[in-house]
C-alpha cells in the first residue's frame, strides 16, 4: 500500500516512474532529479535496511539515494541516503 501511495504522490509532482532490477535486487523507483538519476526505496515499518539500494549504489554511484519510511528526516553521509517520511513524499520535486 505504501508503494502505491508513493507512486501516486510522485506522479502528482509530474515525475516519470521507472524501476531497476538485476538478478537479486530491485529498486522501487528511479527519478530524474536535478542531481541526476536517483534511486528511491519505500520501506514499511521500522526496518530500513536496503540491500537493493546498496547494490544500485555500488553499480551506478548516484549522487545520493532516497529512502521513504516511517523514520524521521535525515541524511546518512556514510551511505549517501536521504530519509523522507512517508507523509512528506509530496515534497520530492524535480529540484529536490
C-alpha positions as semicolon CSV with decimal commas, in nm:
position;residue;x (nm);y (nm);z (nm)
1;X;0,000;0,000;0,000
2;X;0,285;0,241;0,080
3;X;0,437;0,194;-0,266
4;X;0,105;0,280;-0,432
5;X;0,074;0,594;-0,218
6;X;0,431;0,697;-0,304
7;X;0,375;0,631;-0,675
8;X;0,059;0,842;-0,670
9;X;0,232;1,133;-0,494
10;X;0,530;1,121;-0,732
11;X;0,300;1,119;-1,035
12;X;0,116;1,422;-0,891
13;X;0,453;1,600;-0,886
14;X;0,499;1,520;-1,258
15;X;0,767;1,250;-1,212
16;X;0,803;0,976;-1,468
17;X;0,831;0,648;-1,279
18;X;1,090;0,385;-1,356
19;X;1,233;0,097;-1,156
20;X;1,556;-0,101;-1,162
21;X;1,627;-0,465;-1,104
22;X;1,906;-0,713;-1,152
23;X;1,915;-1,084;-1,071
24;X;1,870;-1,039;-0,695
25;X;1,779;-0,674;-0,627
26;X;1,503;-0,431;-0,717
27;X;1,476;-0,057;-0,652
28;X;1,118;0,068;-0,628
29;X;1,161;0,391;-0,823
30;X;1,420;0,578;-1,024
31;X;1,362;0,952;-1,051
32;X;1,531;1,202;-1,279
33;X;1,607;1,494;-1,048
34;X;1,838;1,795;-1,079
35;X;2,123;1,578;-0,941
36;X;2,073;1,303;-1,199
37;X;1,902;0,967;-1,174
38;X;1,823;0,900;-0,808
39;X;1,706;0,562;-0,671
40;X;1,413;0,564;-0,429
41;X;1,324;0,280;-0,193
42;X;0,998;0,259;0,004
43;X;1,015;0,077;0,336
44;X;0,721;-0,026;0,553
45;X;0,767;-0,036;0,928
46;X;1,086;0,030;1,120
47;X;1,319;-0,198;0,925
48;X;1,505;0,022;0,680
49;X;1,795;-0,195;0,562
50;X;1,826;-0,157;0,187
51;X;2,028;-0,425;0,011
52;X;1,879;-0,315;-0,321
53;X;1,983;0,049;-0,273
54;X;2,332;-0,065;-0,180
55;X;2,353;-0,282;-0,493
56;X;2,238;0,009;-0,710
57;X;2,484;0,246;-0,542
58;X;2,777;0,009;-0,598
59;X;2,696;-0,026;-0,967
60;X;2,595;0,329;-1,067
61;X;2,731;0,564;-0,794
62;X;2,440;0,813;-0,780
63;X;2,500;1,143;-0,600
64;X;2,264;1,021;-0,323
65;X;1,969;0,788;-0,268
66;X;1,625;0,841;-0,111
67;X;1,462;0,609;0,142
68;X;1,095;0,669;0,223
69;X;0,978;0,520;0,553
70;X;0,828;0,592;0,894
71;X;1,170;0,711;1,015
72;X;1,241;1,080;1,068
73;X;1,400;1,308;0,808
74;X;1,776;1,283;0,786
75;X;2,084;1,228;0,576
76;X;2,329;0,943;0,629
77;X;2,658;1,082;0,494
78;X;2,830;0,745;0,504
79;X;2,565;0,570;0,293
80;X;2,453;0,881;0,099
81;X;2,086;0,819;0,185
82;X;1,828;1,095;0,234
83;X;1,546;0,980;0,462
84;X;1,199;1,114;0,388
85;X;0,890;1,046;0,597
86;X;0,609;0,871;0,411
87;X;0,365;1,159;0,457
88;X;0,618;1,405;0,306
89;X;0,664;1,235;-0,030
90;X;0,485;1,528;-0,193
91;X;0,798;1,733;-0,112
92;X;1,006;1,536;-0,362
93;X;1,001;1,764;-0,662
94;X;1,224;1,771;-0,967
95;X;1,463;2,015;-0,798
96;X;1,486;1,809;-0,476
